[in-house]
Amino acid sequence: VSTDALAGELARVVGAAHVLQDPDLRAPYETDWTRRFHGTARLVVRPADARQVVEVVRRCAAHAAAIVPQGGNTGLVGGGVPRQGEVVLSLARLDDMGPVEGGQVTVGAGATLGAVQRHAADAGWEFGVDLAARDSATIGGMVATNAGGTQVIRHGTMRAQVLGVEAVLADGGVMRRLGGLVKDNTGYDLAGLLCGSEGTLGIVTRARLRLVPRLPHRVTVLLGAPDVAAAQRLLGAVRAAGVPLDAVEWFRSEGVRLVREHAGLGPPPCGEHPDYVLLEASDRTDPTEQLAEVLSGLPEAAHAAVAVDPPDRRALWAYRERHTEAINAVGVPHKLDVTLPAPVFAGAVTALPSVVSGVDPAAVTVLFGHLGDGNVHVNVLGPAADDERVDEAVLRHVAAAGGSISAEHGIGTAKARWLSLSRSEAEIAAMRAIKAALDPAGMLNPGVLLAP
Ligand SMILES: Cc1cc2nc3c(=O)[nH]c(=O)nc-3n(C[C@H](O)[C@H](O)[C@H](O)COP(=O)(O)OP(=O)(O)OC[C@H]3O[C@@H](n4cnc5c(N)ncnc54)[C@H](O)[C@@H]3O)c2cc1C
């Protein structure tokens, strides 16, 4: 029998089966996807709808119990797992999806990206964001982190898809704007503010999403390149030619080796190279010829692998998409997701392994990312989970080059102490003022984004 009075109250709201206190039942909610970040939850509560979320928030407030909102727990910056005795509020059961109407849809925060993609496809549309964690990552988590993914070059980040949200605030108030108005200049863009707020300003319970037309012709090309600079030149050529690009991804031989070992894949069909670029384009008419014409002038195109059928395209994507899990299979990685400005991109990226080895000579650095957005995922294997020296060196290197210390994963707890590398004092003061106005008691995700 529970001695926690809050647990008893919450059980009356959501049902006893959805208040988890047993350590074994709590465990999957207490450790992040990388296994680097973990803590202990006072309990895990799983409401079924927004009304229950309101009741849960009110009761937690009355007990001064801080809340960590959690969706699919695929976040990579330690923002969705408890630190020290918070209540984990799982949104996974809020997975309803409304009808697709006029290229828009309203979905529950707990709907997975994959479910939304299938729902949109059934109605002849597509959702403009895609990422490898699609079968676990939820729309609420993607709003909260302003997720990026592979199609930002075409459709923008999550923020660009969000037409409105329903969210429960720290005082139990509900902000609801789900009418789907494309133009709506009636003051502050509160839905936009929640995008990227990482669970610190409100708990997203539903979102109104914009969909994009489903284009019938799609081609995927995998090419090798001798170095980062050549990969970047290739991107420039394809972009300048106006190819209708969906994705331009980049990875390197060390990542391919891990993916092949982990997933049992053969050598890449474009041959083995120091660097690789994966391009995808789609249009109403087949873009293959246009792409081939642009690439024909480039030495990298000699051994290009081209795929148009879905299984063949998936086979090329596997070399890129399976990086994250392959790295995780080797050890607990330090994941540093950064962007660098185009003019210094090649030089700053090429220097990254030596920045890491300058701090920890035994560390292994695996780089890959969304080349189209200048976004590099720096994965470091070797240092202990709580050894932050490599993190600091990489983030300082990026900031000195004019980049951002977080491209798409957010700040979480992992990078909160370095926020000032990418944000000015005035910006951080404004963020703190917003946080204090919406959550004066610091109930929502304490320690995330803004360091205590
Ligand atoms: C294999 C793999 C590939 C990935 N690829 C990409 C990629 O390409 N691009 C990219 O951007 N990310 C990527 N990610 C990271 C991750 O998938 C995204 O950050 C995603 O948006 C997290 O969604 P989630 O539901 O799992 O959120 P969680 O991990 O549960 O939470 C993430 C953050 O959002 C908050 N949160 C969650 N739900 C809510 C809610 N309803 N209301 C308010 N706050 C909430 C949490 O408190 C936490 O701070 C990848 C992860 C993996 C494991």
The ligand as an SDF file (V2000), in Angstrom:
LIG
                    3D

 53 58  0  0  0  0  0  0  0  0999 V2000
   17.4750    7.0290  -33.4810 C   0  0  0  0  0  0  0  0  0  0  0  0
   17.1860    8.4570  -33.1670 C   0  0  0  0  0  0  0  0  0  0  0  0
   17.2010    9.4010  -34.1890 C   0  0  0  0  0  0  0  0  0  0  0  0
   16.9040   10.7370  -33.9270 C   0  0  0  0  0  0  0  0  0  0  0  0
   16.9260   11.6130  -34.9610 N   0  0  0  0  0  0  0  0  0  0  0  0
   16.5990   12.9080  -34.7280 C   0  0  0  0  0  0  0  0  0  0  0  0
   16.6180   13.8470  -35.8090 C   0  0  0  0  0  0  0  0  0  0  0  0
   16.9500   13.5290  -36.9410 O   0  0  0  0  0  0  0  0  0  0  0  0
   16.2320   15.1200  -35.5350 N   0  0  0  0  0  0  0  0  0  0  0  0
   15.8530   15.5160  -34.2650 C   0  0  0  0  0  0  0  0  0  0  0  0
   15.4990   16.6800  -34.0780 O   0  0  0  0  0  0  0  0  0  0  0  0
   15.8670   14.6400  -33.2350 N   0  0  0  0  0  0  0  0  0  0  0  0
   16.2240   13.3610  -33.4420 C   0  0  0  0  0  0  0  0  0  0  0  0
   16.2410   12.4760  -32.3900 N   0  0  0  0  0  0  0  0  0  0  0  0
   15.9090   12.9510  -31.0340 C   0  0  0  0  0  0  0  0  0  0  0  0
   14.4220   12.7550  -30.6260 C   0  0  0  0  0  0  0  0  0  0  0  0
   13.8000   11.7610  -31.3920 O   0  0  0  0  0  0  0  0  0  0  0  0
   13.6510   14.0630  -30.7410 C   0  0  0  0  0  0  0  0  0  0  0  0
   14.2070   14.9940  -29.8270 O   0  0  0  0  0  0  0  0  0  0  0  0
   12.1500   13.9330  -30.4480 C   0  0  0  0  0  0  0  0  0  0  0  0
   11.5510   15.1630  -30.7350 O   0  0  0  0  0  0  0  0  0  0  0  0
   11.8320   13.5430  -29.0230 C   0  0  0  0  0  0  0  0  0  0  0  0
   10.4910   13.1370  -28.9390 O   0  0  0  0  0  0  0  0  0  0  0  0
   10.0020   12.2390  -27.6930 P   0  0  0  0  0  0  0  0  0  0  0  0
    8.5300   12.0730  -27.7910 O   0  0  0  0  0  0  0  0  0  0  0  0
   10.7810   10.9870  -27.6220 O   0  0  0  0  0  0  0  0  0  0  0  0
   10.3490   13.2070  -26.4870 O   0  0  0  0  0  0  0  0  0  0  0  0
   11.0050   12.8550  -25.0610 P   0  0  0  0  0  0  0  0  0  0  0  0
   12.3600   12.2750  -25.2470 O   0  0  0  0  0  0  0  0  0  0  0  0
   10.0620   12.0900  -24.2580 O   0  0  0  0  0  0  0  0  0  0  0  0
   11.1490   14.3360  -24.4690 O   0  0  0  0  0  0  0  0  0  0  0  0
   12.0040   15.2850  -25.0720 C   0  0  0  0  0  0  0  0  0  0  0  0
   11.8250   16.6440  -24.3740 C   0  0  0  0  0  0  0  0  0  0  0  0
   10.5090   17.1320  -24.6170 O   0  0  0  0  0  0  0  0  0  0  0  0
    9.7690   17.2510  -23.3900 C   0  0  0  0  0  0  0  0  0  0  0  0
    8.4220   16.7570  -23.6960 N   0  0  0  0  0  0  0  0  0  0  0  0
    8.0670   15.5430  -24.1870 C   0  0  0  0  0  0  0  0  0  0  0  0
    6.7390   15.4990  -24.4090 N   0  0  0  0  0  0  0  0  0  0  0  0
    6.2490   16.7050  -24.0570 C   0  0  0  0  0  0  0  0  0  0  0  0
    4.9420   17.2850  -24.0570 C   0  0  0  0  0  0  0  0  0  0  0  0
    3.8670   16.6170  -24.4950 N   0  0  0  0  0  0  0  0  0  0  0  0
    4.8000   18.5560  -23.6120 N   0  0  0  0  0  0  0  0  0  0  0  0
    5.8680   19.2640  -23.1730 C   0  0  0  0  0  0  0  0  0  0  0  0
    7.1140   18.7640  -23.1360 N   0  0  0  0  0  0  0  0  0  0  0  0
    7.3080   17.5050  -23.5920 C   0  0  0  0  0  0  0  0  0  0  0  0
   10.5320   16.4280  -22.3810 C   0  0  0  0  0  0  0  0  0  0  0  0
   10.3560   16.9080  -21.0710 O   0  0  0  0  0  0  0  0  0  0  0  0
   11.9610   16.5840  -22.8720 C   0  0  0  0  0  0  0  0  0  0  0  0
   12.4960   17.8100  -22.4210 O   0  0  0  0  0  0  0  0  0  0  0  0
   16.5800   11.1380  -32.6150 C   0  0  0  0  0  0  0  0  0  0  0  0
   16.5520   10.1900  -31.5840 C   0  0  0  0  0  0  0  0  0  0  0  0
   16.8730    8.8800  -31.8450 C   0  0  0  0  0  0  0  0  0  0  0  0
   16.8360    7.8980  -30.7160 C   0  0  0  0  0  0  0  0  0  0  0  0
  1  2  1  0
  2  3  1  0
  2 52  2  0
  3  4  2  0
  4  5  1  0
  4 50  1  0
  5  6  2  0
  6  7  1  0
  6 13  1  0
  7  8  2  0
  7  9  1  0
  9 10  1  0
 10 11  2  0
 10 12  1  0
 12 13  2  0
 13 14  1  0
 14 15  1  0
 14 50  1  0
 15 16  1  0
 16 17  1  0
 16 18  1  0
 18 19  1  0
 18 20  1  0
 20 21  1  0
 20 22  1  0
 22 23  1  0
 23 24  1  0
 24 25  2  0
 24 26  1  0
 24 27  1  0
 27 28  1  0
 28 29  2  0
 28 30  1  0
 28 31  1  0
 31 32  1  0
 32 33  1  0
 33 34  1  0
 33 48  1  0
 34 35  1  0
 35 36  1  0
 35 46  1  0
 36 37  1  0
 36 45  1  0
 37 38  2  0
 38 39  1  0
 39 40  1  0
 39 45  2  0
 40 41  1  0
 40 42  2  0
 42 43  1  0
 43 44  2  0
 44 45  1  0
 46 47  1  0
 46 48  1  0
 48 49  1  0
 50 51  2  0
 51 52  1  0
 52 53  1  0
M  END
$$$$
